[in-house]
C-alpha cells in the first residue's frame, strides 16, 4: 500500500520536539544577518570540533618548537574544506531537512539563500582549502582534506536514507581531521596518525548513537536510515554504544604505549572512557531519552578532557628516563649529566727540561 510523503514543516514550525521525560530537544538555532547565514551554512559551531582535532594531531606529531604559521595555514585550509562539506551536504539534503523539526529552519529549506549560490560557494571552498594546504603546508594534508569532502558529500550523504552503515562512513570522515594535522607536520601518516584517527572514529559511534536515539522520530520523519530508527527497542543501539565506549580505554592507553603521550594521559583516558562506558551501559539498561541525553553529554565531556590530557602530556615515555629523574614537558628524556672525565695528556716527544 502506497503511503504519502510527509509534508514539509512551515516556517512557523515549533522550535523543539518533546521527548518522553518532558525535556525538549531544541531545534538548531537560527542565526540572523549575513554572518549568521554563513555560520549556519558552514556549520561553524560543529566544525569547531574539526579544527580542534586537527590541532591536536598537529601538536602530537611534533615535539619541538611549534611552527605557528604552518599551523595557521593548516587550520585555514581545513576550515575551508569542512565548510565546503557542510554546504554541499545541506544542499543535497535540503528537501529532507524540510521534513525534520531540527533542520526545517536551515537556510536552504526556508529558501533564504539560492541553491546554485551554495553549490558554487561549496565547490570553491573545497578547492581553496585544498590549494592552501597543498601550497603552504604539503600535498598530503591537502589531499586528505579534499578526499574527506568527497567522502562526506558523495558517499556518506547519499547513504543516509539507504543503510545504517552510513554512520560508519560518517565516523571515518570525523577521524580524518587529526590525520590532516599530523600529516601537516611530518608529511606522512605514521602509526600515531592512524591511532588518533581510530580514536576519533570509535568515539563518534556512542556519541552519534545517543544523539540519533533522541532524534529517532525526527530522523524517521526525514527518511534517514539510522540504527535507532530501525532498532525501536534500542537493544542493538545500546550494545553498540557500550562496546565502542569500552574500546576507548585501550585506545587511549595505546597512545601512551605508542609514544604519543605519557602515563598521566593514559590514566585520564582510562578514567574518562570508563565513565563514558558506564553512561552508555545505563542507556542500554534503561533505553530512555533521558539516559541517551546523559550518554550524549558524557561523550561531549570525554573528548576535550581526553585530547587535552594527550596534548599536555605529549611525548614518549622512557622507562630509563623516569628512573633517572623523569623527562621534560615535550617528552625528551633527560640524561644524567656526569662531570667530564679527564683526558690524559699525550706524551710529549720533546723533553721540556734542560736536557741530559
Secondary structure as GFF3:
##gff-version 3
##sequence-region A 1 356
A	DSSP	beta_strand	16	18	.	.	.	ID=ss1
A	DSSP	beta_strand	24	26	.	.	.	ID=ss2
A	DSSP	alpha_helix	33	42	.	.	.	ID=ss3
A	DSSP	alpha_helix	44	61	.	.	.	ID=ss4
A	DSSP	alpha_helix	68	92	.	.	.	ID=ss5
A	DSSP	alpha_helix	94	97	.	.	.	ID=ss6
A	DSSP	alpha_helix	115	136	.	.	.	ID=ss7
A	DSSP	alpha_helix	139	150	.	.	.	ID=ss8
A	DSSP	pi_helix	151	156	.	.	.	ID=ss9
A	DSSP	alpha_helix	157	159	.	.	.	ID=ss10
A	DSSP	alpha_helix	166	186	.	.	.	ID=ss11
A	DSSP	alpha_helix	191	214	.	.	.	ID=ss12
A	DSSP	alpha_helix	216	221	.	.	.	ID=ss13
A	DSSP	alpha_helix	227	230	.	.	.	ID=ss14
A	DSSP	alpha_helix	235	257	.	.	.	ID=ss15
A	DSSP	alpha_helix	263	286	.	.	.	ID=ss16
A	DSSP	alpha_helix	289	312	.	.	.	ID=ss17
A	DSSP	alpha_helix	319	323	.	.	.	ID=ss18
###
